């Protein structure tokens, strides 16, 4: 399964995504929910575009255009890692991406704990 990850732009200076990538490789966190028989391939790792995440839908569409079958929202969006507070627009951002992409794409609400 091809995966696209959307992260919080505010965390870019603090987190290079290493734990997201490791968690995906080891099929931990939300990646454990994906079918075990399918290989996981990262097709892109993008930010939301900055507060309030208005570029997330466009970037998710581009990930899908490039083959993503699943969009994972990085833990920084909903859980607040590593800044210590979640995105105040997390639910709106995720809902907008879901509406903008449609039902054929799988979504993961976080990447790791």
Buried (B, 14 or more C-beta within 10 A) or exposed (E): BBBBBBBBBBBEEEBEBEBBBEBBEEEBBBBEEBEEEEEBEBBBBBBBBEEEBEBBBEBBBBBBEEEBBBBBBBBBBBBBBEBEEBBEBBEEBBEBBBEBBEEEBBBBBBBBE
